[in-house]
């Protein structure tokens, strides 16, 4: 029941310039999203972003957008309706292919299976709309979903907390930014330990 960095991907939902000023505790929410993105880089976890109707709401704030390998522009509230699932199902890395004669076929491990990252760590705004609908669709598509509560926001606390209740009931794990970082780390002997400490202090 602990997160494994080698099986994880991070999705940052709609931290958009024109939306963030209306979000409850927006500064803390955005800071934790940046921390998540930086933690993902430490552990080579792929990071994807989404932007809802960017012509009206603007792009994601620059610090967050810069941490995303790709950003999906969407009109549906759920990113899954517009192709996010295809991005997440793609292998994160292509395993080098050896000589066809190097191993008997029955002993060869399929590259796609070896590289599958089925654990989605997700955070974003608004928690009760785009984040919720994307996360529920991820669950329906048989991903494991971990919602980072202190990096999620809505305009009101009530809407945000209602989203968390519903997501927990649907089978998502609710975690915090530090939980994610320390579970990806696992040990103080990890070479990234000093960098992780610097991010959370």
Buried (B, 14 or more C-beta within 10 A) or exposed (E): EEBEBEBBBBBBBBBBBEBBEEBBEBEBBBBBBBBBBBBBBBBEBBBBBBBBBBEEBBBBBEBBBEBBEEBBBBEBBBBBBBEBBEBBBBEBEEEEEEEEEEEEEEEEEEBEEEBBBEBBBBBBBBBBBBBBBBBBBBBBBEBBBBBBBBBBBBBBEEBBBBBBEBBEEEEBBBBEBBBBBBBBBEEEEBEBBEBBEEBEE
